[in-house]
Amino acid sequence: MHQAGFVVPKLGLETLGLKNPGNVYWNLQVPSLYEEAVRRREGVVADGGALVVRTGIHTGRSPNDKFIVEDSESKPRIDWGKTNKPITPDRYRALYNRMLAYAQRRDLFVRDCWAGADPAHRIGVRVVNETAWHNLFARNMFLRPRREELEGFRPEFTILNLPGFQADPKLDGTASDCAILVNFTDRVVAICGTWYAGEIKKSVFTILNYLLPDKNVLPMHASANLGPKGDVAVFFGLSGTGKTTLSADPTRTLIGDDEHGWAEDSLFNFEGGCYAKVIKLSREAEPEIYATTGRFGTVLENVVIDPATGRLDLDDGAYTENTRACYPLDFIPNTSSTGIAGTPENIVMLTADAFGVLPPISRLSPEQAMYHFLSGYTARVAGTEKGVTEPQATFSTCFGAPFMPRHPTVYAKMLGEKMARQNVKCWLVNTGWSGGGFGVGERMSIRHTRAMVRAALDGTLAGVASSTDPHFGMQVPSACPDVPGDVLNPKNTWKDKKAYDSAARDVAQRFEKNFQQFESHVDDKVNKSAIRAAA
């Protein structure tokens, strides 16, 4: 039996090789997806209406389990290595065929959607799930076609998401029973063995990172918003650095919270929803995001819920510190209706410095911007990824290395060229620790960080005197409205000044060591900037 939910496109699942499925639910609306998820015991409805689900042992991405099919299409174009690991076409096909066999006689939920708000650069994506809640996740995260677009929908990529099927490492050559397989020739991503929905989202991002550079569009792991005067700001940063929080500013219009494309004349959101961390979310500090956790239509991953009352406990990390909320973009007040804006005037690079030595805000020269973009420094915190059990310093190129199939300098050169042509200002903002490293100091005040970012974007900091940081070379402002002067200089917040200098030198050396891999790929100006930063 095949059941249509909203619109069944003319081009069906036969293109995937799927045969003899059970009920196929096409493009169901939210209430129907809730009914199916609850009936199948995939999740429970919390007080307020959110759907709460568990993802089992995989409470974050599984970077060691992602593979790209190495064939004539991909071999010369992929930056092969630890991040982009190859799998042979034969092994891929054998595993994929077993996934198709698993899908026989199983009910499936299909979602047709756009990735990319700009019609000139968007792609059609079809997501096929074995669970209703994963399909609701896809509905929230991506852009929904109009009815007339669905009738003739032809996907350029398909994601087959079967978390209940497990790979066999001995047979399939995978790292575990989980696998994310990207096939750029067949235009398919096959996901198995993990219930973590973030793999669906990041698979689409990986696809766009592969395709868009050929269109002179820079794909960015970044949030973006629009000021009252029409100025666009882009926020680069990895998970937990504050992209979602800082871009959801009530004084500015949110374009998107995580992934964007920078074309020649526009900046556009890749997505139609948000996927925000909600551990210890504060109603006072982050009211817009907090409100989404109590709304019908939001999917909450691994959030603790009282089974008797249905009340949520956002402070409880019993399952993971990487608790997540997935909700449509329009759940946030003051969001862009189109997801498209002009090119940026300011770039903010966010880092959560676990050592507490980087300034809370600093101005970067164009060469330093390139240096920090290629470095992508932050800190990982326990629970954000499988296998990460304690905080650790991390360099993730372009602030999104796990999702960049091409060589990092492909994206870095595009960024540098676009910044130069449009005279874009760049700021480095540390949302990490102050007064000492993790376990000694305290996390930066979100109130202070918001004040610094606003002062940078509205031009206030442009007229403030600054000094050169002795360890990293960037320009640090001497004053900022609504921020204590001592906070701006990280050394002043440490009781032991010698300990600060020692920690700063250690971080600078880490930068220097990491950047050696790029020295032969960038020009002398960037290399000289790197040397100054690591001195």
Secondary structure, DSSP 8 states (H G I E B T S, - for coil): --EESS---SS-GGGGT--S-S-EEES--HHHHHHHHHHTTS-EE-TTS-EEE--TT--SB-GGGEEEE-STTTTTTS-BTTTBEEE-HHHHHHHHHHHHHHHTT--EEEEEEEE-SSTTT-EEEEEEESSHHHHHHHHHHSB---HHHHHT---SEEEEEETT----HHHH--SSS-EEEEETTTTEEEEES---THHHHHHHHHHHHHHGGGGT-EEEEEEEEE-TTS-EEEEE--TTSSHHHHH--TTSEEEESSEEEE-SS-EEES-SEEEEE-TT--TTTSHHHHHHTTSTT-EEES-EE-TTT--EETT--SS-S--EEEEEGGGSSSB-SSSEE---SEEEEEE--TTS-S-SEEEE-HHHHHHHHHH-EEEE-TTSBTT--S-EEEE-GGG-GGG--S-HHHHHHHHHHHHHHHT-EEEEEE-SEESSSTTTSEE--HHHHHHHHHHHHTTGGGGS-EEE-TTT--EEES-BTTB-HHHHSGGGG-S-HHHHHHHHHHHHHHHHHHHGGGGGGS-HHHHHHHHHHT-
